[in-house]
Amino acid sequence: MKIAISASEPTVDGPVDPRFGRARFFLIVDSDSGAVEVLDNSGSTELPHGAGIATVEALVRRGVTTVVTGQVGPKAETGLRAAGLDIRTGAVGTCREALAFLAPEVPTGLVGAGAAEG
């Protein structure tokens, strides 16, 4: 399973970005291996509208099945549900902390670009 968490910085020890569609980065974590891929979402942050839908499309293309974030707007939520993604909101703290709380199926030993500090 691939889990995407909205992030302010490209590392698991950086803060969660509470905004789904306008999050600067997403960390895509493979729950089987603990591998972390960083998705630069800056293109969506600059859109005047439709950022949430563009972000949904980018995550679906990467095979994401679950999203961990602070909050999701109504249009993005509709898109996520239509794509069959699991939505876990209320994420706070660092990405590592939010994953431990909201996605306990993720192994604690994360590896890859976003896990360089962990």
Secondary structure, 3 states (H helix, E strand, C coil): CEEEEEECCCCCCCEECCECCCCCEEEEEECCCCEEEEEECHHHHCCCCCHHHHHHHHHHHCCCCEEECCECCHHHHHHHHHCCCEEECCCCCEHHHHHHHHCCCCCCCCEEHHHCCC
